[in-house]
Amino acid sequence: MEQRPKKLLEQVQDVIRLKHYSYQTEKTYIYWIRCYILFHNTRHPKDMASKEIEEFLTHLAVNENVAASTQNYWHIYILHEF
């Protein structure tokens, strides 16, 4: 029986666990990545570019009142991971 390819969030979990991040960090990363994907109508991050990242971060700043440090962190993370 052939195994199905792992989904994106399963791949992210594997990488986080490989790096020995805390469970809380894993949950936080998964939460924000899911938010990013859902914000863009479930498009895969590999199909998006800087424009979509900026749209998401602007949404966080304007509509969700997310701190600038959090936005900067996620900007770097998204660029690095995808």
Buried (B, 14 or more C-beta within 10 A) or exposed (E): EEEEEEEBEEEBBEEBEEEEEEEEEBEEBBEBBBBBBEBBEEEEBEEBEEEBBEEBBEBBBEEEEBEEEBBEEBBEBBEEEB
